[in-house]
Amino acid sequence: MLVDRHGSQVFGQQMQRMLAHAFRRAGFTVTSNAVGVPDFVASRGLPPLGYAVEAKTGTRVNLTKRELEGVRGPAHTAVVAILLFPDFDPRWLFLDGSRIPPGMRSVRRLRVYPAVSLDFDANGAFRQVLSDFHEAALDGSVALEVAFLSDRVRWAGRSSRA
């Protein structure tokens, strides 16, 4: 299992990157944030529809004031994405980041906050990315990034032929 192979921190980073790639495959432009707040911004269309996403894994998550302020901007919908894992059906909760106060909470307690409705099946897309890139993720972060780059080229070729 990925978390056993790499530890919780790298596992969380890989899941975040797989979620961002699911947005890419759905036609979003994804910008990862070098300082990590938010983790990434996904946008598409004109005027751009977008999401500022802070992704978390674990049974308890700490949402800092800085992280929540990072997703709460006027240009994008604020999303706190929580991975439900371990689970027979790994999936993300997409919560309204504008309504959650800072602090450490169990995932169970976070479920009381309103969900954000995304305009695509992000969990279906994530499960497909997880299936497609599980082996690369097992090999490590560099192998995963190389696989993502190759996939981006393939998907770009599909859209240019359409």
Secondary structure, 3 states (H helix, E strand, C coil): CHHHHHHHHHHHHHHHHHHHHHHHHCCCEEEECCCCCCCEEEEECCCCEEEEEEEECCCEEEECHHHHHHHCCCCCEEEEEEEECCCCCCEEEEEECCCCCCEEEEHHHHCCCCECCCCCCHHHHHHHHHHHHHHHHHHCHHHHHHHHHHHHHHHHHHHHHC
